[in-house]
Amino acid sequence: MSKQKNEPKPERTQRDDQGYVNYFEILGLSEHAKPGDVRKAYKRRMKELVSEIGQTSELTEERRSYYLLEMAKLNAALYILRDPGLRDSYWQERNALIELESQWRQAEESGSEEADTLRRQYDTRIRSFLARYMEELVLEAGRDKECVEASGWDEAHERHASRLLRNYRQSMYQQILERLPYFDLTPITFDWEERKTKVRSLLEKAPH
């Protein structure tokens, strides 16, 4: 049965970009913000976060994990957005992935033969995006001199953050899953020991 031309599309209760980490939003900036604006916003928000941590009378494990994740996201935002090349790559990949999701959803709704091809493309690219921008670069940011000086990030933070980032990535992915045509994407699984070795290798090669 063919669809009527004026058949209304179902309303969405979630933003189309929900689940795709937005580092501009984390710093309270627009995508047109200049590197200087990025640094100012980062320093202000990190100072506020550190102050809040210092004023917390009882630092429970749950609250400590929350603060650590917030600190990691702020560090990553600075690390990625202050560098024009890295920033452009991140934003272009993010927008392209959101568009690919939309194309796949539309193809599925219309019964297009392209739906399965788009699903496979999306499956590959979402795993790559999440691994790079919600894990690898976040850990790299924790070794960056400017981030370390502002946040006091150290090796103990990094060890704890590895588990937190895994959970954070999964929660963001779940937000995306909830609006996809169907949930038979290849499960996102990582060999964490292998990835830890890769990340450590990248950090060791990075200039200090």
C-alpha positions as CSV (number, residue, x, y, z in Angstrom):
1,M,0.0,0.0,0.0
2,S,1.4,3.3,-1.0
3,K,1.7,6.2,1.4
4,Q,-0.4,9.3,0.9
5,K,1.6,12.3,-0.2
6,N,0.5,14.5,2.6
7,E,0.8,11.9,5.3
8,P,2.3,13.6,8.3
9,K,5.6,12.2,9.7
10,P,5.6,11.0,13.3
11,E,6.7,13.7,15.7
12,R,10.1,13.1,17.3
13,T,10.5,13.6,21.0
14,Q,14.3,13.8,20.9
15,R,16.7,16.1,19.2
16,D,18.2,14.6,16.0
17,D,21.7,15.2,17.4
18,Q,21.0,13.7,20.8
19,G,23.7,11.2,21.7
20,Y,26.4,12.7,19.5
21,V,28.7,14.5,21.9
22,N,28.7,18.3,21.3
23,Y,31.8,19.9,22.7
24,F,30.7,23.3,21.7
25,E,27.6,22.8,23.9
26,I,29.7,21.5,26.8
27,L,31.5,24.8,26.8
28,G,28.4,26.9,26.2
29,L,29.6,28.1,22.9
30,S,28.3,28.3,19.3
31,E,30.0,26.4,16.5
32,H,31.4,29.7,15.3
33,A,33.4,30.4,18.5
34,K,37.0,31.3,18.0
35,P,39.9,29.5,19.7
36,G,40.3,32.4,22.1
37,D,36.6,32.0,23.1
38,V,37.2,28.3,23.6
39,R,40.0,28.9,26.0
40,K,38.1,31.5,28.0
41,A,35.0,29.3,28.3
42,Y,37.1,26.3,29.3
43,K,39.1,28.1,32.0
44,R,35.9,29.6,33.4
45,R,34.0,26.4,33.5
46,M,37.0,24.4,34.8
47,K,37.5,26.9,37.6
48,E,33.9,26.7,38.6
49,L,34.0,22.9,38.6
50,V,37.2,22.8,40.7
51,S,35.7,25.3,43.1
52,E,32.5,23.2,43.4
53,I,34.5,20.1,44.1
54,G,36.5,21.9,46.8
55,Q,33.3,23.0,48.5
56,T,31.7,19.6,48.5
57,S,31.7,18.4,52.1
58,E,31.3,14.7,51.3
59,L,32.8,13.4,48.1
60,T,31.0,10.0,47.6
61,E,32.2,7.6,45.0
62,E,29.2,8.4,42.8
63,R,29.9,12.2,43.0
64,R,33.6,11.7,42.5
65,S,32.9,9.8,39.3
66,Y,30.5,12.5,38.1
67,Y,33.1,15.3,38.7
68,L,35.8,13.2,37.0
69,L,33.6,12.7,33.9
70,E,32.7,16.4,33.8
71,M,36.4,17.3,34.0
72,A,37.3,14.9,31.3
73,K,34.6,16.3,28.9
74,L,35.8,19.9,29.6
75,N,39.4,18.8,28.8
76,A,38.4,17.1,25.6
77,A,36.4,20.2,24.6
78,L,39.4,22.4,24.9
79,Y,41.8,19.9,23.3
80,I,39.5,19.3,20.2
81,L,38.1,22.8,19.7
82,R,41.2,24.9,20.1
83,D,42.9,23.1,17.2
84,P,41.3,24.3,13.8
85,G,42.1,21.0,12.0
86,L,40.9,18.7,14.7
87,R,37.9,20.8,15.4
88,D,36.9,20.8,11.7
89,S,37.3,17.1,11.4
90,Y,35.3,16.5,14.5
91,W,32.4,18.7,13.5
92,Q,32.3,17.5,9.9
93,E,32.3,13.8,11.0
94,R,29.6,14.6,13.6
95,N,27.3,16.4,11.1
96,A,27.9,13.7,8.4
97,L,27.0,11.0,10.8
98,I,23.8,12.8,11.9
99,E,22.9,13.2,8.2
100,L,23.7,9.5,7.5
101,E,21.4,8.5,10.4
102,S,18.6,10.6,8.9
103,Q,19.1,9.1,5.4
104,W,19.0,5.6,6.8
105,R,15.8,6.4,8.8
106,Q,14.1,7.8,5.7
107,A,15.2,4.9,3.6
108,E,13.8,2.5,6.1
109,E,10.5,4.3,6.4
110,S,10.0,4.4,2.6
111,G,11.1,0.7,2.2
112,S,14.0,1.7,0.0
113,E,16.5,-1.0,-1.0
114,E,19.3,1.3,0.2
115,A,18.3,0.9,3.8
116,D,20.5,-2.0,4.5
117,T,23.5,-0.4,2.8
118,L,23.0,2.8,4.8
119,R,22.6,0.7,8.0
120,R,26.0,-0.9,7.4
121,Q,27.7,2.4,6.7
122,Y,26.2,3.9,9.8
123,D,27.2,0.9,11.9
124,T,30.9,1.3,10.9
125,R,31.0,5.1,11.2
126,I,29.2,5.4,14.6
127,R,31.7,3.0,16.1
128,S,34.6,4.9,14.7
129,F,33.2,8.3,15.9
130,L,32.5,7.2,19.4
131,A,35.9,5.5,19.8
132,R,37.8,8.5,18.6
133,Y,35.9,11.5,20.1
134,M,34.6,9.9,23.3
135,E,37.6,7.8,24.3
136,E,40.9,8.2,22.4
137,L,41.0,12.0,22.3
138,V,39.5,12.4,25.7
139,L,42.4,10.4,27.2
140,E,44.9,12.3,25.1
141,A,43.5,15.6,26.4
142,G,44.3,14.3,29.9
143,R,48.0,14.4,29.0
144,D,47.9,17.8,27.4
145,K,49.9,20.4,29.3
146,E,47.3,23.1,29.3
147,C,44.6,20.7,30.4
148,V,46.8,19.3,33.2
149,E,47.6,22.7,34.6
150,A,44.0,23.8,34.7
151,S,42.4,20.6,35.9
152,G,45.2,18.9,37.9
153,W,44.6,15.7,35.9
154,D,47.0,12.9,36.6
155,E,47.6,9.2,36.0
156,A,45.1,8.2,38.8
157,H,42.4,10.2,37.1
158,E,43.2,8.5,33.8
159,R,42.9,5.0,35.3
160,H,39.5,5.8,36.8
161,A,38.3,7.7,33.7
162,S,38.8,4.7,31.4
163,R,35.9,2.9,33.0
164,L,33.8,6.0,33.2
165,L,34.3,6.8,29.5
166,R,33.2,3.4,28.6
167,N,29.9,3.8,30.5
168,Y,29.5,7.3,29.1
169,R,30.0,6.1,25.5
170,Q,27.4,3.4,26.1
171,S,24.9,5.8,27.5
172,M,25.2,8.1,24.6
173,Y,24.9,5.2,22.2
174,Q,21.8,4.1,23.9
175,Q,20.2,7.5,23.3
176,I,20.9,7.1,19.6
177,L,19.6,3.5,19.6
178,E,16.2,4.5,21.0
179,R,15.3,6.4,17.9
180,L,16.8,4.2,15.2
181,P,14.6,2.2,12.8
182,Y,15.6,-1.1,14.5
183,F,18.2,-2.2,16.9
184,D,20.1,-4.8,15.0
185,L,23.3,-2.8,14.7
186,T,26.5,-4.8,15.3
187,P,27.1,-4.4,19.1
188,I,29.8,-1.9,19.8
189,T,32.5,-3.9,21.5
190,F,36.1,-3.1,22.1
191,D,39.2,-5.0,23.1
192,W,39.9,-2.5,26.0
193,E,43.4,-3.9,26.7
194,E,44.3,-3.5,23.0
195,R,42.8,0.0,22.9
196,K,44.6,1.0,26.1
197,T,47.8,0.0,24.5
198,K,47.0,2.0,21.4
199,V,46.1,5.1,23.4
200,R,49.2,4.8,25.5
201,S,51.3,4.5,22.4
202,L,49.7,7.6,20.9
203,L,50.3,9.5,24.1
204,E,53.9,8.5,24.3
205,K,54.5,9.7,20.8
206,A,52.8,13.1,21.5
207,P,55.1,16.1,22.2
208,H,55.2,17.2,25.8
